[in-house]
């Protein structure tokens, strides 16, 4: 499995949450985190949530990972040149985080962990 890389053009994507979140099968406490993708050719691709913020590029320091969760993966019907992240929410406090780039869409469930 590869080490992974940040979600962004060298600068990693920052997640700030004032409430605990349920991302995939992991509960993430309120706080500030860096998100990065850990690709896999044979196994499942992972979304890593790291407490090591303000970093650029690779290598990624895995010792600060709060969690790594499996993400679903599908082929996009049309390629995207720009990395796109989207939060899709439902009135019940659940939803998903979608990450699209080039020819691939990744997604993971997302929920308010206090519900």
N, C-alpha and C positions, 0 to 999 in steps of 0.2 A: 504494500500500500504506500502511496506517495505521502509526503509530509503535508502537502496542502499549500494553499496560498490565500492571500487576503481577497476579500470581495471588494474590488475597486482597482483603479489604475495606480498601483503601487501602494496608495494609502488605503488602509483597511477600513471597512465599514464599522461604525460604532453604533451599538445598541444601548439606549438609555431607557431604563424602565423604573418607574416609581412604585410599582407593585410587583410582587413575584409573578413570574410567568411559567406556564407549562409549555415547553417547546418539545414536540415529539413526546418521548417518554421521560423527560427530565424536568425537574422543577428548578428554575433559575431565580435566585433571590433578587430583590430590588437592587439596582446598581447600574454600573457602566461596564460594558463589555465590548470586545472586538469579535467580529464574526469572520470565520474563514471556512473554505471548502476543502475537504480532504477527499480527492477523487480516488476511485478504485476501478480497475479494469475488470476484476473478477468478482469482488464482493460488492457491498453497498457503499455508495458515496455518503459521506458524513458532513454534517454542519457542525463545526466546532465553535463553542462559546468560550472565550478566553477572558480572564481578568487582566491580562497584560495589554493595556490600552496605549494608544498613541504610537503604534509601530507601523513601519513601512515595509513592504515587500517580504521577501523570504530570506533566511530561514525563519520558520515559526517556532517559538519557544513553547513546546507542548506542556511543559511543567505547570503552566498557569491555566490550563483548560479546566473550566468548571464542569463542562459536559461535552460529549460528542453524541449527536443523534443521527439516526438514519434519515435520509431524505429520499422521497420518491423521485423518479426521473422519467422524462418523456422527451420525445423529439418534437421540436417546434415545426409548425407547417412552413414558416418563413424565418430565415436567419435574422438575428438581431446583432447589429454592430456594437451597440452600447449595452453594457451591463444594466439590467433593470431589476429592481427589487420592489415588491408590492406586498402590502398587507391587505388581506381581505377578511373583513370581520362580519359577524352575524350578531343580531340583537341579544343572543344568549351569552355573549362574552367569549365565544369560540371563533375560530377562523383559521387562516393559514398564512404562512410566509412563502411567497413565490419568488424565485430567483431565476431569471432568464438571461441567456447570453449565447451568442453564436447560434448553434442549432439545438440547444438543450434547455429544458425547463426542469427545475428542481422545486419541490415543495415539501413543507412539513407543517403539521398541525400546530396551532398556537392557541392558548387559552389563558385567561386570567386564573392564576393558581388559587386565588382566594374564593372562587365560586364553588 
